[in-house]
Amino acid sequence: SSMSANSTSSSDDKNLHQLDAVEAATLIRLNGFQRTLKDAVKIQDIPVIVTLASPPFVIYHINELWCRLCGYTESEALGQTCRILQGPETCRATLASLHAAATSGRDIEVRLLNYTGDG
């Protein structure tokens, strides 16, 4: 089944632009090299998604493996929330637990049914 993507608000767009500026000045060390977060995500050999740290947890970076696994292009996913992965059988109670842990900064391990871009 097809699901509609959520659009971002102007404040989300502003946050993404601010993060771009911060990220340009921030380097992380990975495999002995300094890289931007975006570059570090792209070279991982597992599917990776990075969201903003506060609700609504807008998707900020993904890599090609995530795109292939989930069936979304980078342009379709960036700026959206993980709601694009939810469908009719996604457990709402598990989502609530995940959201509570994310907003409070607690670790959590859950099993969640997500959907690919083609349903």
C-alpha positions in Angstrom: 0.0 0.0 0.0 1.1 3.5 -0.6 1.7 5.9 2.2 1.9 9.7 2.0 5.1 11.4 3.2 5.0 14.1 5.9 6.2 17.5 4.8 8.5 19.4 7.0 7.7 22.8 8.6 9.7 25.9 7.9 11.3 25.5 11.4 12.4 22.0 10.5 13.9 23.4 7.3 15.7 26.1 9.3 17.0 23.5 11.7 18.4 21.4 8.8 20.1 24.5 7.3 21.6 25.3 10.7 22.8 21.7 11.0 24.4 21.9 7.6 26.5 24.9 8.8 27.5 23.2 12.1 28.3 20.0 10.3 30.5 21.8 7.8 32.7 22.9 10.7 32.5 19.6 12.6 34.6 16.6 11.7 34.5 13.2 13.2 37.3 10.6 13.3 36.4 7.4 11.5 38.9 4.7 10.5 41.8 7.0 11.2 40.5 9.8 9.0 38.6 13.0 9.7 35.2 13.1 7.9 32.0 15.0 8.1 29.0 13.1 9.5 27.5 13.0 6.0 30.6 11.5 4.5 31.0 9.0 7.4 27.4 7.8 6.9 27.8 7.4 3.2 30.8 5.0 3.5 29.3 2.6 6.1 28.7 -1.0 4.9 25.4 -1.2 6.7 22.1 0.7 6.2 22.4 4.0 8.2 19.8 6.7 9.0 20.5 9.8 11.1 17.7 12.0 12.4 17.6 15.3 14.2 17.9 14.7 18.0 14.5 16.1 18.9 10.9 15.6 17.8 9.7 15.2 15.1 13.1 13.5 14.5 13.5 14.6 10.9 15.7 12.4 8.7 18.9 14.3 8.2 21.3 11.7 6.6 20.9 8.3 5.0 23.2 6.1 3.0 22.7 4.2 -0.3 22.3 0.9 1.5 19.4 2.3 3.5 17.9 3.6 0.3 18.1 0.2 -1.3 16.7 -1.6 1.8 13.8 0.8 2.4 12.9 1.7 -1.2 13.2 5.4 -0.9 15.6 7.7 -2.8 17.6 10.2 -0.8 15.4 13.1 -2.1 12.3 11.3 -1.0 13.5 10.5 2.5 15.6 13.6 3.6 13.5 16.1 5.5 10.8 13.5 6.2 10.3 11.6 9.5 10.4 7.9 10.0 6.7 7.9 9.7 7.3 7.2 6.0 8.3 3.7 7.2 5.2 3.0 9.2 2.1 1.1 7.9 -1.0 -0.6 9.1 0.7 -3.4 11.1 3.3 -1.1 12.7 2.8 -1.5 16.5 1.7 1.8 18.0 2.6 0.8 21.5 6.2 0.0 20.4 6.4 3.3 18.6 5.3 5.1 21.8 8.0 3.3 23.8 10.6 4.2 21.1 9.5 7.8 21.1 9.6 8.0 24.9 13.1 6.6 25.0 14.3 8.9 22.2 12.9 12.0 23.8 14.4 11.1 27.2 17.8 10.0 25.8 17.4 6.4 27.1 18.7 3.4 25.3 16.0 1.0 24.0 15.9 -2.1 21.9 12.7 -2.9 20.1 11.5 -5.0 17.2 9.4 -2.8 14.9 7.6 -3.7 11.6 8.5 -1.1 9.0 7.4 -0.8 5.4 9.4 -0.2 2.2 8.6 2.6 -0.1 6.4 0.4 -2.3 4.5 -0.9 0.7 
